[in-house]
Amino acid sequence: MYHPNVYPDGTVCISILHPPGDDKYGYEQASERWSPVHTVETILLSVISMLSSPNDESPANIEAAKQYRDDYPQFKKKVSRLVRQSAEML
């Protein structure tokens, strides 16, 4: 998936899935990270939100984040093309 917050291997980069506690880089607050109070619903809502509103400030895919920020029309074209290719493989 070509997305600023998805690594090439498909791993999503989202605060709610990061290990609990303080972020050693100081980017995330402990309250934004994993906690046992999260439910499947809160995790899925966070992933859906991340997919629809990428965070290009903390990218997992630097190329996608740069294109999203600098040339959004080309980013959309590339995503559309990749979705079509994936659908053809089914």
Jmol script that loads the backbone (N, CA, C; Angstrom):
load data "model"
ATOM      1  N   MET A   1       0.854  -1.176   0.000  1.00  0.00           N
ATOM      2  CA  MET A   1       0.000   0.000   0.000  1.00  0.00           C
ATOM      3  C   MET A   1       0.896   1.234   0.000  1.00  0.00           C
ATOM      4  N   TYR A   2       0.636   2.123  -0.892  1.00  0.00           N
ATOM      5  CA  TYR A   2       1.409   3.365  -0.993  1.00  0.00           C
ATOM      6  C   TYR A   2       0.712   4.411  -0.129  1.00  0.00           C
ATOM      7  N   HIS A   3       1.235   4.593   1.075  1.00  0.00           N
ATOM      8  CA  HIS A   3       0.627   5.501   2.042  1.00  0.00           C
ATOM      9  C   HIS A   3       1.731   6.033   2.951  1.00  0.00           C
ATOM     10  N   PRO A   4       1.679   7.306   3.324  1.00  0.00           N
ATOM     11  CA  PRO A   4       2.732   7.866   4.182  1.00  0.00           C
ATOM     12  C   PRO A   4       2.928   7.134   5.512  1.00  0.00           C
ATOM     13  N   ASN A   5       1.904   6.484   6.027  1.00  0.00           N
ATOM     14  CA  ASN A   5       2.006   5.856   7.345  1.00  0.00           C
ATOM     15  C   ASN A   5       1.973   4.330   7.301  1.00  0.00           C
ATOM     16  N   VAL A   6       2.321   3.772   6.133  1.00  0.00           N
ATOM     17  CA  VAL A   6       2.402   2.318   5.990  1.00  0.00           C
ATOM     18  C   VAL A   6       3.778   1.961   5.434  1.00  0.00           C
ATOM     19  N   TYR A   7       4.498   1.105   6.169  1.00  0.00           N
ATOM     20  CA  TYR A   7       5.815   0.657   5.721  1.00  0.00           C
ATOM     21  C   TYR A   7       5.674  -0.226   4.491  1.00  0.00           C
ATOM     22  N   PRO A   8       6.730  -0.347   3.695  1.00  0.00           N
ATOM     23  CA  PRO A   8       6.654  -1.185   2.482  1.00  0.00           C
ATOM     24  C   PRO A   8       6.213  -2.628   2.747  1.00  0.00           C
ATOM     25  N   ASP A   9       6.486  -3.151   3.947  1.00  0.00           N
ATOM     26  CA  ASP A   9       6.065  -4.526   4.256  1.00  0.00           C
ATOM     27  C   ASP A   9       4.606  -4.613   4.706  1.00  0.00           C
ATOM     28  N   GLY A  10       3.899  -3.467   4.747  1.00  0.00           N
ATOM     29  CA  GLY A  10       2.491  -3.444   5.117  1.00  0.00           C
ATOM     30  C   GLY A  10       2.216  -3.102   6.568  1.00  0.00           C
ATOM     31  N   THR A  11       3.262  -2.957   7.367  1.00  0.00           N
ATOM     32  CA  THR A  11       3.089  -2.589   8.771  1.00  0.00           C
ATOM     33  C   THR A  11       2.600  -1.149   8.858  1.00  0.00           C
ATOM     34  N   VAL A  12       1.546  -0.931   9.653  1.00  0.00           N
ATOM     35  CA  VAL A  12       1.050   0.430   9.823  1.00  0.00           C
ATOM     36  C   VAL A  12       1.808   1.121  10.948  1.00  0.00           C
ATOM     37  N   CYS A  13       2.074   2.382  10.754  1.00  0.00           N
ATOM     38  CA  CYS A  13       2.757   3.195  11.760  1.00  0.00           C
ATOM     39  C   CYS A  13       1.704   4.114  12.365  1.00  0.00           C
ATOM     40  N   ILE A  14       1.229   3.718  13.526  1.00  0.00           N
ATOM     41  CA  ILE A  14       0.173   4.469  14.180  1.00  0.00           C
ATOM     42  C   ILE A  14       0.433   4.425  15.679  1.00  0.00           C
ATOM     43  N   SER A  15       0.317   5.556  16.317  1.00  0.00           N
ATOM     44  CA  SER A  15       0.662   5.693  17.732  1.00  0.00           C
ATOM     45  C   SER A  15      -0.022   4.668  18.619  1.00  0.00           C
ATOM     46  N   ILE A  16      -1.283   4.408  18.373  1.00  0.00           N
ATOM     47  CA  ILE A  16      -2.067   3.530  19.243  1.00  0.00           C
ATOM     48  C   ILE A  16      -1.493   2.106  19.277  1.00  0.00           C
ATOM     49  N   LEU A  17      -0.680   1.740  18.273  1.00  0.00           N
ATOM     50  CA  LEU A  17      -0.076   0.409  18.226  1.00  0.00           C
ATOM     51  C   LEU A  17       1.362   0.389  18.714  1.00  0.00           C
ATOM     52  N   HIS A  18       1.915   1.541  19.050  1.00  0.00           N
ATOM     53  CA  HIS A  18       3.292   1.597  19.555  1.00  0.00           C
ATOM     54  C   HIS A  18       3.341   1.145  21.007  1.00  0.00           C
ATOM     55  N   PRO A  19       4.462   0.586  21.441  1.00  0.00           N
ATOM     56  CA  PRO A  19       4.572   0.086  22.824  1.00  0.00           C
ATOM     57  C   PRO A  19       4.213   1.162  23.851  1.00  0.00           C
ATOM     58  N   PRO A  20       3.672   0.735  24.983  1.00  0.00           N
ATOM     59  CA  PRO A  20       3.263   1.708  26.006  1.00  0.00           C
ATOM     60  C   PRO A  20       4.455   2.460  26.592  1.00  0.00           C
ATOM     61  N   GLY A  21       4.145   3.568  27.229  1.00  0.00           N
ATOM     62  CA  GLY A  21       5.185   4.365  27.881  1.00  0.00           C
ATOM     63  C   GLY A  21       5.581   5.570  27.071  1.00  0.00           C
ATOM     64  N   ASP A  22       6.635   6.208  27.519  1.00  0.00           N
ATOM     65  CA  ASP A  22       7.105   7.416  26.854  1.00  0.00           C
ATOM     66  C   ASP A  22       7.839   7.095  25.556  1.00  0.00           C
ATOM     67  N   ASP A  23       7.702   7.970  24.594  1.00  0.00           N
ATOM     68  CA  ASP A  23       8.388   7.862  23.311  1.00  0.00           C
ATOM     69  C   ASP A  23       9.797   8.402  23.487  1.00  0.00           C
ATOM     70  N   LYS A  24      10.796   7.576  23.182  1.00  0.00           N
ATOM     71  CA  LYS A  24      12.183   8.021  23.384  1.00  0.00           C
ATOM     72  C   LYS A  24      12.557   9.212  22.506  1.00  0.00           C
ATOM     73  N   TYR A  25      11.798   9.458  21.434  1.00  0.00           N
ATOM     74  CA  TYR A  25      12.070  10.600  20.556  1.00  0.00           C
ATOM     75  C   TYR A  25      11.253  11.828  20.938  1.00  0.00           C
ATOM     76  N   GLY A  26      10.317  11.658  21.848  1.00  0.00           N
ATOM     77  CA  GLY A  26       9.506  12.773  22.304  1.00  0.00           C
ATOM     78  C   GLY A  26       8.424  13.208  21.346  1.00  0.00           C
ATOM     79  N   TYR A  27       8.131  12.379  20.352  1.00  0.00           N
ATOM     80  CA  TYR A  27       7.120  12.754  19.363  1.00  0.00           C
ATOM     81  C   TYR A  27       5.710  12.472  19.865  1.00  0.00           C
ATOM     82  N   GLU A  28       5.548  11.347  20.566  1.00  0.00           N
ATOM     83  CA  GLU A  28       4.221  10.944  21.033  1.00  0.00           C
ATOM     84  C   GLU A  28       4.147  11.024  22.553  1.00  0.00           C
ATOM     85  N   GLN A  29       2.975  11.345  23.036  1.00  0.00           N
ATOM     86  CA  GLN A  29       2.738  11.304  24.468  1.00  0.00           C
ATOM     87  C   GLN A  29       2.358   9.876  24.847  1.00  0.00           C
ATOM     88  N   ALA A  30       2.646   9.503  26.076  1.00  0.00           N
ATOM     89  CA  ALA A  30       2.329   8.149  26.542  1.00  0.00           C
ATOM     90  C   ALA A  30       0.846   7.839  26.373  1.00  0.00           C
ATOM     91  N   SER A  31      -0.009   8.840  26.526  1.00  0.00           N
ATOM     92  CA  SER A  31      -1.460   8.631  26.396  1.00  0.00           C
ATOM     93  C   SER A  31      -1.884   8.296  24.965  1.00  0.00           C
ATOM     94  N   GLU A  32      -1.020   8.559  23.978  1.00  0.00           N
ATOM     95  CA  GLU A  32      -1.336   8.273  22.579  1.00  0.00           C
ATOM     96  C   GLU A  32      -0.920   6.859  22.171  1.00  0.00           C
ATOM     97  N   ARG A  33      -0.150   6.194  23.019  1.00  0.00           N
ATOM     98  CA  ARG A  33       0.411   4.890  22.687  1.00  0.00           C
ATOM     99  C   ARG A  33      -0.469   3.760  23.230  1.00  0.00           C
ATOM    100  N   TRP A  34      -0.048   2.522  22.987  1.00  0.00           N
ATOM    101  CA  TRP A  34      -0.826   1.355  23.376  1.00  0.00           C
ATOM    102  C   TRP A  34      -1.177   1.378  24.858  1.00  0.00           C
ATOM    103  N   SER A  35      -2.395   0.979  25.125  1.00  0.00           N
ATOM    104  CA  SER A  35      -2.892   0.838  26.486  1.00  0.00           C
ATOM    105  C   SER A  35      -3.912  -0.298  26.466  1.00  0.00           C
ATOM    106  N   PRO A  36      -3.980  -1.103  27.526  1.00  0.00           N
ATOM    107  CA  PRO A  36      -4.934  -2.207  27.533  1.00  0.00           C
ATOM    108  C   PRO A  36      -6.405  -1.771  27.508  1.00  0.00           C
ATOM    109  N   VAL A  37      -6.677  -0.497  27.673  1.00  0.00           N
ATOM    110  CA  VAL A  37      -8.068  -0.038  27.614  1.00  0.00           C
ATOM    111  C   VAL A  37      -8.581   0.039  26.179  1.00  0.00           C
ATOM    112  N   HIS A  38      -7.676  -0.028  25.200  1.00  0.00           N
ATOM    113  CA  HIS A  38      -8.107   0.025  23.800  1.00  0.00           C
ATOM    114  C   HIS A  38      -8.855  -1.250  23.439  1.00  0.00           C
ATOM    115  N   THR A  39      -9.870  -1.066  22.619  1.00  0.00           N
ATOM    116  CA  THR A  39     -10.651  -2.196  22.133  1.00  0.00           C
ATOM    117  C   THR A  39     -10.378  -2.370  20.645  1.00  0.00           C
ATOM    118  N   VAL A  40     -10.868  -3.440  20.100  1.00  0.00           N
ATOM    119  CA  VAL A  40     -10.749  -3.643  18.654  1.00  0.00           C
ATOM    120  C   VAL A  40     -11.369  -2.446  17.931  1.00  0.00           C
ATOM    121  N   GLU A  41     -12.478  -1.965  18.448  1.00  0.00           N
ATOM    122  CA  GLU A  41     -13.163  -0.822  17.820  1.00  0.00           C
ATOM    123  C   GLU A  41     -12.279   0.429  17.824  1.00  0.00           C
ATOM    124  N   THR A  42     -11.645   0.757  18.953  1.00  0.00           N
ATOM    125  CA  THR A  42     -10.821   1.975  18.993  1.00  0.00           C
ATOM    126  C   THR A  42      -9.600   1.843  18.083  1.00  0.00           C
ATOM    127  N   ILE A  43      -9.055   0.636  17.993  1.00  0.00           N
ATOM    128  CA  ILE A  43      -7.902   0.417  17.113  1.00  0.00           C
ATOM    129  C   ILE A  43      -8.320   0.560  15.656  1.00  0.00           C
ATOM    130  N   LEU A  44      -9.426  -0.077  15.276  1.00  0.00           N
ATOM    131  CA  LEU A  44      -9.892   0.018  13.893  1.00  0.00           C
ATOM    132  C   LEU A  44     -10.256   1.458  13.521  1.00  0.00           C
ATOM    133  N   LEU A  45     -10.887   2.177  14.421  1.00  0.00           N
ATOM    134  CA  LEU A  45     -11.204   3.586  14.150  1.00  0.00           C
ATOM    135  C   LEU A  45      -9.931   4.402  13.950  1.00  0.00           C
ATOM    136  N   SER A  46      -8.915   4.118  14.727  1.00  0.00           N
ATOM    137  CA  SER A  46      -7.635   4.828  14.576  1.00  0.00           C
ATOM    138  C   SER A  46      -6.984   4.511  13.236  1.00  0.00           C
ATOM    139  N   VAL A  47      -7.029   3.246  12.837  1.00  0.00           N
ATOM    140  CA  VAL A  47      -6.449   2.860  11.547  1.00  0.00           C
ATOM    141  C   VAL A  47      -7.228   3.505  10.400  1.00  0.00           C
ATOM    142  N   ILE A  48      -8.552   3.491  10.468  1.00  0.00           N
ATOM    143  CA  ILE A  48      -9.374   4.128   9.430  1.00  0.00           C
ATOM    144  C   ILE A  48      -9.064   5.618   9.356  1.00  0.00           C
ATOM    145  N   SER A  49      -8.951   6.255  10.496  1.00  0.00           N
ATOM    146  CA  SER A  49      -8.620   7.683  10.536  1.00  0.00           C
ATOM    147  C   SER A  49      -7.248   7.944   9.925  1.00  0.00           C
ATOM    148  N   MET A  50      -6.275   7.102  10.259  1.00  0.00           N
ATOM    149  CA  MET A  50      -4.928   7.262   9.719  1.00  0.00           C
ATOM    150  C   MET A  50      -4.928   7.090   8.204  1.00  0.00           C
ATOM    151  N   LEU A  51      -5.683   6.121   7.708  1.00  0.00           N
ATOM    152  CA  LEU A  51      -5.724   5.892   6.269  1.00  0.00           C
ATOM    153  C   LEU A  51      -6.365   7.057   5.530  1.00  0.00           C
ATOM    154  N   SER A  52      -7.384   7.657   6.122  1.00  0.00           N
ATOM    155  CA  SER A  52      -8.070   8.754   5.433  1.00  0.00           C
ATOM    156  C   SER A  52      -7.405  10.110   5.653  1.00  0.00           C
ATOM    157  N   SER A  53      -6.626  10.242   6.718  1.00  0.00           N
ATOM    158  CA  SER A  53      -5.936  11.507   7.019  1.00  0.00           C
ATOM    159  C   SER A  53      -4.489  11.216   7.395  1.00  0.00           C
ATOM    160  N   PRO A  54      -3.626  10.995   6.399  1.00  0.00           N
ATOM    161  CA  PRO A  54      -2.238  10.644   6.680  1.00  0.00           C
ATOM    162  C   PRO A  54      -1.511  11.700   7.509  1.00  0.00           C
ATOM    163  N   ASN A  55      -0.567  11.230   8.306  1.00  0.00           N
ATOM    164  CA  ASN A  55       0.310  12.116   9.068  1.00  0.00           C
ATOM    165  C   ASN A  55       1.648  12.149   8.346  1.00  0.00           C
ATOM    166  N   ASP A  56       1.864  13.166   7.532  1.00  0.00           N
ATOM    167  CA  ASP A  56       3.114  13.246   6.781  1.00  0.00           C
ATOM    168  C   ASP A  56       4.261  13.832   7.615  1.00  0.00           C
ATOM    169  N   GLU A  57       3.993  14.160   8.866  1.00  0.00           N
ATOM    170  CA  GLU A  57       5.028  14.664   9.774  1.00  0.00           C
ATOM    171  C   GLU A  57       5.854  13.524  10.365  1.00  0.00           C
ATOM    172  N   SER A  58       5.289  12.328  10.403  1.00  0.00           N
ATOM    173  CA  SER A  58       5.954  11.164  10.986  1.00  0.00           C
ATOM    174  C   SER A  58       5.746   9.970  10.054  1.00  0.00           C
ATOM    175  N   PRO A  59       6.393   9.993   8.889  1.00  0.00           N
ATOM    176  CA  PRO A  59       6.092   8.983   7.884  1.00  0.00           C
ATOM    177  C   PRO A  59       6.807   7.649   8.097  1.00  0.00           C
ATOM    178  N   ALA A  60       6.143   6.606   7.671  1.00  0.00           N
ATOM    179  CA  ALA A  60       6.757   5.283   7.574  1.00  0.00           C
ATOM    180  C   ALA A  60       7.309   5.118   6.159  1.00  0.00           C
ATOM    181  N   ASN A  61       6.644   5.740   5.200  1.00  0.00           N
ATOM    182  CA  ASN A  61       7.063   5.713   3.800  1.00  0.00           C
ATOM    183  C   ASN A  61       7.394   7.155   3.406  1.00  0.00           C
ATOM    184  N   ILE A  62       8.666   7.471   3.423  1.00  0.00           N
ATOM    185  CA  ILE A  62       9.110   8.853   3.187  1.00  0.00           C
ATOM    186  C   ILE A  62       8.749   9.327   1.784  1.00  0.00           C
ATOM    187  N   GLU A  63       8.901   8.458   0.796  1.00  0.00           N
ATOM    188  CA  GLU A  63       8.560   8.837  -0.585  1.00  0.00           C
ATOM    189  C   GLU A  63       7.085   9.205  -0.704  1.00  0.00           C
ATOM    190  N   ALA A  64       6.217   8.375  -0.129  1.00  0.00           N
ATOM    191  CA  ALA A  64       4.775   8.649  -0.191  1.00  0.00           C
ATOM    192  C   ALA A  64       4.430   9.933   0.557  1.00  0.00           C
ATOM    193  N   ALA A  65       5.065  10.151   1.710  1.00  0.00           N
ATOM    194  CA  ALA A  65       4.795  11.364   2.488  1.00  0.00           C
ATOM    195  C   ALA A  65       5.228  12.610   1.726  1.00  0.00           C
ATOM    196  N   LYS A  66       6.393  12.530   1.088  1.00  0.00           N
ATOM    197  CA  LYS A  66       6.886  13.687   0.327  1.00  0.00           C
ATOM    198  C   LYS A  66       5.962  13.986  -0.841  1.00  0.00           C
ATOM    199  N   GLN A  67       5.555  12.948  -1.561  1.00  0.00           N
ATOM    200  CA  GLN A  67       4.658  13.165  -2.697  1.00  0.00           C
ATOM    201  C   GLN A  67       3.285  13.646  -2.223  1.00  0.00           C
ATOM    202  N   TYR A  68       2.791  13.110  -1.126  1.00  0.00           N
ATOM    203  CA  TYR A  68       1.508  13.542  -0.566  1.00  0.00           C
ATOM    204  C   TYR A  68       1.548  15.035  -0.241  1.00  0.00           C
ATOM    205  N   ARG A  69       2.647  15.470   0.330  1.00  0.00           N
ATOM    206  CA  ARG A  69       2.799  16.862   0.748  1.00  0.00           C
ATOM    207  C   ARG A  69       3.084  17.793  -0.435  1.00  0.00           C
ATOM    208  N   ASP A  70       3.947  17.352  -1.366  1.00  0.00           N
ATOM    209  CA  ASP A  70       4.427  18.245  -2.430  1.00  0.00           C
ATOM    210  C   ASP A  70       3.640  18.173  -3.742  1.00  0.00           C
ATOM    211  N   ASP A  71       3.014  17.036  -4.011  1.00  0.00           N
ATOM    212  CA  ASP A  71       2.319  16.869  -5.291  1.00  0.00           C
ATOM    213  C   ASP A  71       1.125  15.931  -5.105  1.00  0.00           C
ATOM    214  N   TYR A  72       0.128  16.429  -4.378  1.00  0.00           N
ATOM    215  CA  TYR A  72      -1.031  15.600  -4.037  1.00  0.00           C
ATOM    216  C   TYR A  72      -1.731  15.004  -5.261  1.00  0.00           C
ATOM    217  N   PRO A  73      -1.916  15.747  -6.367  1.00  0.00           N
ATOM    218  CA  PRO A  73      -2.566  15.139  -7.537  1.00  0.00           C
ATOM    219  C   PRO A  73      -1.810  13.903  -8.060  1.00  0.00           C
ATOM    220  N   GLN A  74      -0.487  13.961  -8.091  1.00  0.00           N
ATOM    221  CA  GLN A  74       0.308  12.811  -8.534  1.00  0.00           C
ATOM    222  C   GLN A  74       0.218  11.672  -7.529  1.00  0.00           C
ATOM    223  N   PHE A  75       0.183  12.010  -6.250  1.00  0.00           N
ATOM    224  CA  PHE A  75       0.024  11.004  -5.202  1.00  0.00           C
ATOM    225  C   PHE A  75      -1.284  10.240  -5.430  1.00  0.00           C
ATOM    226  N   LYS A  76      -2.383  10.971  -5.642  1.00  0.00           N
ATOM    227  CA  LYS A  76      -3.687  10.339  -5.876  1.00  0.00           C
ATOM    228  C   LYS A  76      -3.670   9.453  -7.121  1.00  0.00           C
ATOM    229  N   LYS A  77      -2.992   9.927  -8.183  1.00  0.00           N
ATOM    230  CA  LYS A  77      -2.896   9.137  -9.410  1.00  0.00           C
ATOM    231  C   LYS A  77      -2.181   7.816  -9.146  1.00  0.00           C
ATOM    232  N   LYS A  78      -1.064   7.898  -8.412  1.00  0.00           N
ATOM    233  CA  LYS A  78      -0.292   6.696  -8.128  1.00  0.00           C
ATOM    234  C   LYS A  78      -1.109   5.720  -7.282  1.00  0.00           C
ATOM    235  N   VAL A  79      -1.779   6.214  -6.271  1.00  0.00           N
ATOM    236  CA  VAL A  79      -2.605   5.354  -5.418  1.00  0.00           C
ATOM    237  C   VAL A  79      -3.710   4.705  -6.253  1.00  0.00           C
ATOM    238  N   SER A  80      -4.367   5.475  -7.098  1.00  0.00           N
ATOM    239  CA  SER A  80      -5.438   4.929  -7.949  1.00  0.00           C
ATOM    240  C   SER A  80      -4.900   3.832  -8.866  1.00  0.00           C
ATOM    241  N   ARG A  81      -3.736   4.067  -9.446  1.00  0.00           N
ATOM    242  CA  ARG A  81      -3.130   3.078 -10.335  1.00  0.00           C
ATOM    243  C   ARG A  81      -2.807   1.788  -9.569  1.00  0.00           C
ATOM    244  N   LEU A  82      -2.242   1.928  -8.366  1.00  0.00           N
ATOM    245  CA  LEU A  82      -1.898   0.753  -7.567  1.00  0.00           C
ATOM    246  C   LEU A  82      -3.145  -0.012  -7.124  1.00  0.00           C
ATOM    247  N   VAL A  83      -4.221   0.706  -6.824  1.00  0.00           N
ATOM    248  CA  VAL A  83      -5.482   0.037  -6.455  1.00  0.00           C
ATOM    249  C   VAL A  83      -6.024  -0.749  -7.638  1.00  0.00           C
ATOM    250  N   ARG A  84      -5.989  -0.157  -8.818  1.00  0.00           N
ATOM    251  CA  ARG A  84      -6.456  -0.861 -10.032  1.00  0.00           C
ATOM    252  C   ARG A  84      -5.628  -2.125 -10.264  1.00  0.00           C
ATOM    253  N   GLN A  85      -4.300  -2.005 -10.126  1.00  0.00           N
ATOM    254  CA  GLN A  85      -3.430  -3.157 -10.336  1.00  0.00           C
ATOM    255  C   GLN A  85      -3.736  -4.264  -9.325  1.00  0.00           C
ATOM    256  N   SER A  86      -3.972  -3.880  -8.089  1.00  0.00           N
ATOM    257  CA  SER A  86      -4.306  -4.871  -7.059  1.00  0.00           C
ATOM    258  C   SER A  86      -5.620  -5.560  -7.369  1.00  0.00           C
ATOM    259  N   ALA A  87      -6.614  -4.795  -7.823  1.00  0.00           N
ATOM    260  CA  ALA A  87      -7.914  -5.368  -8.151  1.00  0.00           C
ATOM    261  C   ALA A  87      -7.811  -6.349  -9.323  1.00  0.00           C
ATOM    262  N   GLU A  88      -6.929  -6.062 -10.257  1.00  0.00           N
ATOM    263  CA  GLU A  88      -6.741  -6.942 -11.416  1.00  0.00           C
ATOM    264  C   GLU A  88      -6.123  -8.275 -11.015  1.00  0.00           C
ATOM    265  N   MET A  89      -5.409  -8.290  -9.905  1.00  0.00           N
ATOM    266  CA  MET A  89      -4.746  -9.515  -9.448  1.00  0.00           C
ATOM    267  C   MET A  89      -5.723 -10.479  -8.776  1.00  0.00           C
ATOM    268  N   LEU A  90      -6.906  -9.984  -8.417  1.00  0.00           N
ATOM    269  CA  LEU A  90      -7.875 -10.839  -7.717  1.00  0.00           C
ATOM    270  C   LEU A  90      -8.535 -11.838  -8.610  1.00  0.00           C
TER     271      LEU A  90
END
end "model"
wireframe off; spacefill off
backbone 0.3
color backbone group
